[in-house]
Amino acid sequence: MARNTSTSHDPAELGELERDVLSIVWRTGEATADQVREEMERPLKDSTIRTVLRRLEEKGYLVHTVENRTFIYRPAESPQRVAGRAVQRIVDWFCAGSVEELLVGMVDSKVVSRVELERLARRIAAAKKQEGGKA
């Protein structure tokens, strides 16, 4: 189940159909082309689904195994890691690489509340404390 590509693809460049297919595989944990087609909200040809799955694999989002000549696709990385890469791109583009500027902007725009940031800070502090205890 080796990957053909690195995880350097920009998630912002995924098309709507690619995002829909990837969401299905993330939700189900693994899926064949037929299963993905059945989960889609709009009717698509089998060849279209197979092409999208292949492209997502080429871009590093999926991997596959073969069982009885059937390709079974699995996520190559979690939605959180892909989201992290997408956010990193936003930080680089709009915030000169400053996560702090991004977070201040999110608070100012009411995307995240100060209470949520404080809760996150406590979780980070607790995680650091656990890491320090294991060393």
CYANA upper distance limits for C-alpha pairs under 8 A (distance plus 0.5 A):
  1 MET  CA     63 VAL  CA      6.63
  1 MET  CA     64 HIS  CA      6.62
  1 MET  CA     65 THR  CA      6.63
  2 ALA  CA     63 VAL  CA      7.71
  3 ARG  CA     57 GLU  CA      8.24
  3 ARG  CA     60 GLY  CA      7.11
  3 ARG  CA     63 VAL  CA      6.90
  3 ARG  CA     76 ALA  CA      8.45
  4 ASN  CA     57 GLU  CA      8.15
  4 ASN  CA     58 GLU  CA      6.78
  4 ASN  CA     60 GLY  CA      7.60
  5 THR  CA     58 GLU  CA      6.55
  5 THR  CA     59 LYS  CA      6.70
  5 THR  CA     60 GLY  CA      5.79
  6 SER  CA     59 LYS  CA      7.99
  6 SER  CA     60 GLY  CA      6.36
  7 THR  CA     59 LYS  CA      7.77
  7 THR  CA     60 GLY  CA      5.91
  7 THR  CA     61 TYR  CA      7.93
  8 SER  CA     60 GLY  CA      8.50
  9 HIS  CA     13 GLU  CA      8.44
  9 HIS  CA     59 LYS  CA      6.56
  9 HIS  CA     60 GLY  CA      7.85
 10 ASP  CA     14 LEU  CA      8.13
 10 ASP  CA     85 ARG  CA      7.87
 10 ASP  CA     86 ALA  CA      7.24
 10 ASP  CA     89 ARG  CA      8.29
 11 PRO  CA     82 VAL  CA      7.19
 11 PRO  CA     83 ALA  CA      8.19
 11 PRO  CA     85 ARG  CA      7.66
 11 PRO  CA     86 ALA  CA      6.08
 12 ALA  CA     86 ALA  CA      6.81
 14 LEU  CA     18 GLU  CA      6.40
 14 LEU  CA     19 ARG  CA      6.77
 15 GLY  CA     19 ARG  CA      6.69
 16 GLU  CA     20 ASP  CA      6.66
 17 LEU  CA     21 VAL  CA      6.69
 17 LEU  CA     52 VAL  CA      8.22
 18 GLU  CA     22 LEU  CA      6.51
 18 GLU  CA     52 VAL  CA      6.73
 18 GLU  CA     53 LEU  CA      8.47
 18 GLU  CA     56 LEU  CA      7.57
 19 ARG  CA     23 SER  CA      6.48
 20 ASP  CA     24 ILE  CA      6.92
 20 ASP  CA     40 MET  CA      8.19
 21 VAL  CA     25 VAL  CA      6.98
 21 VAL  CA     36 VAL  CA      7.25
 21 VAL  CA     40 MET  CA      8.18
 21 VAL  CA     49 ILE  CA      8.47
 21 VAL  CA     52 VAL  CA      8.04
 21 VAL  CA     53 LEU  CA      7.94
 22 LEU  CA     26 TRP  CA      6.62
 22 LEU  CA     56 LEU  CA      8.18
 22 LEU  CA     61 TYR  CA      8.25
 22 LEU  CA     75 PRO  CA      8.39
 23 SER  CA     27 ARG  CA      6.52
 24 ILE  CA     28 THR  CA      6.56
 24 ILE  CA     36 VAL  CA      7.10
 24 ILE  CA     39 GLU  CA      7.63
 25 VAL  CA     29 GLY  CA      6.04
 25 VAL  CA     30 GLU  CA      6.00
 25 VAL  CA     31 ALA  CA      6.43
 25 VAL  CA     36 VAL  CA      7.95
 25 VAL  CA     73 TYR  CA      7.77
 25 VAL  CA     74 ARG  CA      6.92
 25 VAL  CA     75 PRO  CA      7.03
 26 TRP  CA     30 GLU  CA      7.89
 26 TRP  CA     74 ARG  CA      8.15
 26 TRP  CA     75 PRO  CA      6.64
 26 TRP  CA     78 SER  CA      7.99
 26 TRP  CA     79 PRO  CA      7.70
 29 GLY  CA     74 ARG  CA      6.59
 29 GLY  CA     75 PRO  CA      7.46
 30 GLU  CA     72 ILE  CA      6.98
 30 GLU  CA     73 TYR  CA      5.89
 30 GLU  CA     74 ARG  CA      5.02
 30 GLU  CA     75 PRO  CA      7.75
 31 ALA  CA     35 GLN  CA      6.23
 31 ALA  CA     36 VAL  CA      6.79
 31 ALA  CA     72 ILE  CA      6.01
 31 ALA  CA     73 TYR  CA      5.81
 31 ALA  CA     74 ARG  CA      7.29
 32 THR  CA     36 VAL  CA      6.80
 32 THR  CA     70 THR  CA      7.72
 32 THR  CA     71 PHE  CA      6.50
 32 THR  CA     72 ILE  CA      5.28
 32 THR  CA     73 TYR  CA      6.59
 33 ALA  CA     37 ARG  CA      6.64
 33 ALA  CA     46 ASP  CA      7.62
 33 ALA  CA     49 ILE  CA      6.62
 33 ALA  CA     50 ARG  CA      6.39
 33 ALA  CA     53 LEU  CA      7.99
 33 ALA  CA     71 PHE  CA      8.05
 33 ALA  CA     72 ILE  CA      8.26
 34 ASP  CA     38 GLU  CA      6.74
 34 ASP  CA     46 ASP  CA      7.64
 35 GLN  CA     39 GLU  CA      6.80
 36 VAL  CA     40 MET  CA      6.80
 36 VAL  CA     49 ILE  CA      7.86
 37 ARG  CA     43 PRO  CA      8.00
 37 ARG  CA     44 LEU  CA      7.26
 37 ARG  CA     45 LYS  CA      8.40
 37 ARG  CA     46 ASP  CA      7.42
 37 ARG  CA     49 ILE  CA      7.00
 40 MET  CA     44 LEU  CA      8.40
 44 LEU  CA     48 THR  CA      7.03
 44 LEU  CA     49 ILE  CA      7.55
 45 LYS  CA     49 ILE  CA      7.16
 46 ASP  CA     50 ARG  CA      6.75
 47 SER  CA     51 THR  CA      6.59
 48 THR  CA     52 VAL  CA      6.76
 49 ILE  CA     53 LEU  CA      6.65
 50 ARG  CA     54 ARG  CA      6.60
 51 THR  CA     55 ARG  CA      6.66
 52 VAL  CA     56 LEU  CA      6.61
 53 LEU  CA     57 GLU  CA      6.73
 53 LEU  CA     62 LEU  CA      8.08
 53 LEU  CA     73 TYR  CA      8.28
 54 ARG  CA     58 GLU  CA      6.70
 55 ARG  CA     59 LYS  CA      6.63
 56 LEU  CA     60 GLY  CA      6.83
 56 LEU  CA     61 TYR  CA      5.86
 56 LEU  CA     62 LEU  CA      6.34
 57 GLU  CA     61 TYR  CA      5.99
 57 GLU  CA     62 LEU  CA      4.90
 57 GLU  CA     63 VAL  CA      6.17
 57 GLU  CA     64 HIS  CA      8.39
 58 GLU  CA     62 LEU  CA      8.41
 60 GLY  CA     76 ALA  CA      7.15
 61 TYR  CA     75 PRO  CA      6.57
 61 TYR  CA     76 ALA  CA      5.65
 61 TYR  CA     77 GLU  CA      6.94
 62 LEU  CA     73 TYR  CA      6.79
 62 LEU  CA     74 ARG  CA      6.05
 62 LEU  CA     75 PRO  CA      5.05
 62 LEU  CA     76 ALA  CA      5.11
 62 LEU  CA     77 GLU  CA      8.09
 63 VAL  CA     73 TYR  CA      6.14
 63 VAL  CA     74 ARG  CA      5.95
 63 VAL  CA     75 PRO  CA      6.79
 63 VAL  CA     76 ALA  CA      6.09
 64 HIS  CA     71 PHE  CA      6.60
 64 HIS  CA     72 ILE  CA      5.76
 64 HIS  CA     73 TYR  CA      4.81
 64 HIS  CA     74 ARG  CA      6.51
 65 THR  CA     71 PHE  CA      6.28
 65 THR  CA     72 ILE  CA      5.86
 65 THR  CA     73 TYR  CA      7.24
 66 VAL  CA     70 THR  CA      5.82
 66 VAL  CA     71 PHE  CA      5.13
 66 VAL  CA     72 ILE  CA      6.57
 67 GLU  CA     71 PHE  CA      7.12
 67 GLU  CA     72 ILE  CA      7.77
 77 GLU  CA     81 ARG  CA      6.95
 77 GLU  CA     82 VAL  CA      7.61
 78 SER  CA     82 VAL  CA      7.04
 79 PRO  CA     83 ALA  CA      6.48
 80 GLN  CA     84 GLY  CA      6.52
 81 ARG  CA     85 ARG  CA      6.88
 82 VAL  CA     86 ALA  CA      6.82
 83 ALA  CA     87 VAL  CA      6.59
 84 GLY  CA     88 GLN  CA      6.58
 85 ARG  CA     89 ARG  CA      6.85
 86 ALA  CA     90 ILE  CA      7.02
 87 VAL  CA     91 VAL  CA      6.62
 88 GLN  CA     92 ASP  CA      6.61
 88 GLN  CA     97 GLY  CA      8.32
 89 ARG  CA     93 TRP  CA      6.56
 90 ILE  CA     94 PHE  CA      6.28
 90 ILE  CA     95 CYS  CA      7.78
 91 VAL  CA     95 CYS  CA      5.35
 91 VAL  CA     96 ALA  CA      6.98
 91 VAL  CA     97 GLY  CA      5.52
 91 VAL  CA     98 SER  CA      6.66
 91 VAL  CA     99 VAL  CA      6.68
 91 VAL  CA    102 LEU  CA      6.83
 92 ASP  CA     96 ALA  CA      5.72
 92 ASP  CA     97 GLY  CA      4.80
 92 ASP  CA     98 SER  CA      7.95
 93 TRP  CA     97 GLY  CA      7.92
 95 CYS  CA     99 VAL  CA      7.80
 95 CYS  CA    101 GLU  CA      6.35
 95 CYS  CA    102 LEU  CA      6.66
 98 SER  CA    102 LEU  CA      7.10
 99 VAL  CA    103 LEU  CA      6.71
100 GLU  CA    104 VAL  CA      6.65
101 GLU  CA    105 GLY  CA      6.61
102 LEU  CA    106 MET  CA      6.66
103 LEU  CA    107 VAL  CA      6.70
104 VAL  CA    108 ASP  CA      6.57
105 GLY  CA    109 SER  CA      6.48
106 MET  CA    110 LYS  CA      6.49
106 MET  CA    111 VAL  CA      5.46
106 MET  CA    112 VAL  CA      6.15
107 VAL  CA    111 VAL  CA      6.49
107 VAL  CA    112 VAL  CA      5.66
107 VAL  CA    113 SER  CA      6.10
107 VAL  CA    114 ARG  CA      7.05
112 VAL  CA    116 GLU  CA      6.88
112 VAL  CA    117 LEU  CA      7.69
113 SER  CA    117 LEU  CA      6.93
114 ARG  CA    118 GLU  CA      6.63
115 VAL  CA    119 ARG  CA      6.70
116 GLU  CA    120 LEU  CA      6.66
117 LEU  CA    121 ALA  CA      6.60
118 GLU  CA    122 ARG  CA      6.82
119 ARG  CA    123 ARG  CA      6.86
120 LEU  CA    124 ILE  CA      6.69
121 ALA  CA    125 ALA  CA      6.64
122 ARG  CA    126 ALA  CA      6.61
123 ARG  CA    127 ALA  CA      6.63
124 ILE  CA    128 LYS  CA      6.66
125 ALA  CA    129 LYS  CA      6.65
126 ALA  CA    130 GLN  CA      6.78
127 ALA  CA    131 GLU  CA      6.74
128 LYS  CA    132 GLY  CA      6.64
129 LYS  CA    133 GLY  CA      6.77
130 GLN  CA    134 LYS  CA      6.93
131 GLU  CA    135 ALA  CA      6.99
